[in-house]
Amino acid sequence: MYKPNKIFHVVCEGKSEYAYIQEFNRILQKKDIDAMLKPHIAGTGHYVEVVKKYKEIYRNHNKDKKVEAFIIWIDNDIYIRDEKSNSKNYSNKPKSIPDFRFNKHNFEDFLVLHLSKTKVQKWHDICYKENHFEIPMKADVYEPLLSNHIFPKYQKNELPFELSETALNNLQIHQKDTLIQFKSDFADFLFELLQGK
C-alpha cells in the first residue's frame, strides 16, 4: 500500500480532473516520489462554491502533519468572461485563500498540451480562429471541435489518453513554448513535484 509522507489536497472542478489526478498519482508512485495528490471535487469552477469547498477541506485536514499544501485547480474561462462575478470575487480574495492554479483557459486545453506538436498546433489554430484567446469558447462550442479534430469520441469525465512519460514530456515542452497561448499553472506545480521540489 502506497503511503507517502507528503499530501497535497487539490480542490478541482469535476470528475475529469479527479481522473487526471489519480493517473498522476500512479506516476508519482512509479517514480517512488514521496508525495500524493488528494483530489476533492467542487462540482463547479465558480469562485463562491470553490472557496466553500476549499474551506471545508482545510477545516477537515489542516491539522494533519502530512499535509504539505492545499491547492485550488480551476479553469479561468469563466473568470475571463466574469460569469457570476468570478473575476471580481477573485480579485477581492482574502490572503487566507491560496492563489488559484488556473488552466488557461479550460481543462481540455490542458489535455491538448499532452499531445504531439502537430495536434497542439492544430488545436491552437482552431482556438485562434474561434477567438478563444480573447473570449474563451464555451463547452457547447469547443467540445464538438475537440471531437472532430483532436479527440475522437471525446467525453467529459474520461481521460482521452493514457497519462504516460511521453504525454508529460509533451506537456512540459508545450508549457515552455511561448508561441502556445493555452497554459496551466497546475502543470508548473506538477513538474515541481516530479523534480522533488
C-alpha positions in Angstrom: 0.0 0.0 0.0 1.4 3.4 -1.1 1.5 5.7 1.9 3.6 8.8 1.1 4.5 11.4 3.8 3.6 14.4 1.7 -0.1 15.0 0.9 -1.4 17.8 -1.3 -5.1 18.4 -1.1 -6.4 19.6 -4.5 -9.8 21.2 -4.9 -10.8 20.7 -8.6 -13.8 21.2 -10.7 -15.1 17.7 -11.6 -14.6 14.1 -12.4 -12.2 14.7 -15.4 -9.7 16.5 -13.1 -10.2 13.8 -10.5 -9.4 11.1 -13.0 -6.3 13.0 -14.1 -5.0 13.4 -10.6 -5.5 9.7 -9.9 -3.4 8.9 -13.0 -0.7 11.4 -12.0 -0.6 9.7 -8.5 0.2 6.5 -10.4 3.2 8.1 -12.0 4.4 9.6 -8.6 4.2 6.1 -7.1 6.0 4.5 -10.1 8.8 7.1 -9.7 8.9 6.5 -6.0 8.3 10.1 -5.2 7.2 10.7 -1.6 4.1 12.7 -2.5 0.4 12.2 -3.2 -2.4 14.4 -4.5 -5.8 14.0 -2.9 -8.5 15.4 -5.2 -11.7 16.9 -3.9 -14.5 17.7 -6.5 -16.1 21.1 -6.1 -18.6 20.3 -8.9 -18.0 23.8 -10.5 -15.3 26.4 -11.0 -17.3 29.3 -9.8 -15.5 31.2 -7.1 -18.0 31.1 -4.3 -18.6 27.4 -4.5 -14.9 26.6 -4.9 -13.9 28.7 -1.9 -16.7 27.0 0.1 -15.2 23.6 -0.8 -11.7 24.7 0.0 -12.7 25.9 3.4 -14.4 22.6 4.1 -11.3 20.6 3.1 -9.0 22.9 5.0 -11.1 22.6 8.2 -11.0 18.8 7.9 -7.3 18.4 7.2 -5.3 21.4 8.3 -4.1 19.6 11.4 -2.7 16.6 9.5 1.1 16.7 9.8 1.5 15.0 6.4 -0.3 17.9 4.5 2.1 19.9 2.5 -0.4 22.3 0.9 -3.9 23.0 -0.2 -4.3 23.7 -3.9 -7.2 25.1 -5.9 -7.1 24.0 -9.6 -9.7 25.7 -11.7 -10.3 26.8 -15.4 -10.0 30.5 -15.9 -12.5 30.8 -18.8 -15.5 31.7 -16.6 -13.2 34.2 -14.8 -12.3 35.9 -18.1 -16.0 36.0 -19.1 -16.7 37.1 -15.5 -19.6 34.8 -15.1 -21.3 35.0 -11.7 -18.8 37.9 -10.8 -16.0 35.3 -10.6 -13.3 37.8 -11.7 -14.4 40.4 -9.3 -14.7 37.9 -6.4 -11.2 36.5 -7.2 -9.6 40.0 -7.3 -11.0 40.6 -3.8 -10.0 37.2 -2.5 -8.6 37.3 1.1 -5.0 36.2 1.7 -6.2 33.2 3.6 -7.4 31.7 0.3 -4.5 30.4 -1.8 -4.0 31.8 -5.3 -5.7 29.5 -7.8 -3.7 27.3 -10.2 -5.6 28.2 -13.4 -5.9 26.3 -16.6 -5.8 28.9 -19.4 -8.5 28.5 -20.5 -10.0 25.2 -19.7 -9.2 21.6 -18.8 -9.5 20.5 -22.4 -6.8 23.0 -23.4 -4.7 21.5 -20.6 -5.3 18.0 -22.0 -4.2 19.0 -25.5 -0.9 20.2 -24.1 0.0 16.5 -23.5 -0.2 15.7 -27.3 2.2 15.9 -30.2 3.3 19.3 -31.5 1.2 18.7 -34.7 -2.0 18.2 -32.6 -1.2 21.1 -30.3 -0.6 23.4 -33.3 -3.9 22.2 -34.9 -5.9 23.0 -31.7 -4.0 26.3 -31.4 -5.1 27.3 -34.9 -8.7 26.3 -34.2 -8.6 28.3 -31.0 -7.2 31.3 -32.8 -9.9 31.1 -35.5 -12.6 30.9 -32.8 -11.1 33.9 -30.9 -10.6 31.6 -27.9 -7.7 33.6 -26.6 -9.7 36.8 -26.3 -13.1 35.4 -25.3 -12.8 31.7 -24.3 -15.2 29.3 -26.1 -18.0 27.7 -24.1 -18.3 23.9 -23.9 -21.0 23.7 -26.5 -18.6 25.2 -29.0 -15.3 23.6 -28.1 -16.5 20.1 -27.3 -17.6 19.3 -30.9 -14.4 20.9 -32.3 -12.3 18.7 -30.0 -14.3 15.6 -31.0 -14.0 16.4 -34.7 -10.3 17.4 -34.8 -8.4 16.3 -31.7 -10.0 13.6 -29.5 -12.4 11.4 -31.5 -15.5 10.5 -29.4 -14.3 12.9 -26.6 -16.4 12.6 -23.4 -16.1 14.7 -20.3 -15.2 12.8 -17.1 -12.8 10.4 -19.0 -9.2 10.9 -20.0 -8.9 10.6 -23.7 -5.4 9.2 -23.5 -3.1 7.3 -21.0 -1.1 9.6 -18.9 2.4 8.4 -19.8 6.0 9.7 -19.7 5.7 10.8 -23.3 2.5 12.8 -22.5 4.1 14.5 -19.6 7.2 15.3 -21.7 4.9 16.9 -24.3 3.2 18.9 -21.5 6.5 20.2 -20.3 7.7 21.2 -23.8 4.4 22.9 -24.7 4.1 24.6 -21.3 7.5 26.3 -22.0 6.7 27.2 -25.6 5.9 30.9 -25.7 4.1 30.6 -29.0 1.4 28.3 -27.5 -1.2 30.5 -25.8 -3.0 28.0 -23.7 -1.2 27.1 -20.5 -1.7 25.7 -17.0 -0.4 26.9 -13.7 -1.2 23.4 -12.3 1.3 21.9 -14.8 4.1 24.0 -13.3 3.2 22.6 -9.9 3.2 19.0 -11.3 6.7 19.4 -12.6 8.0 20.8 -9.3 6.6 17.7 -7.7 8.3 15.4 -10.3 11.6 17.2 -9.7 11.2 16.6 -5.9 10.8 20.3 -5.0 
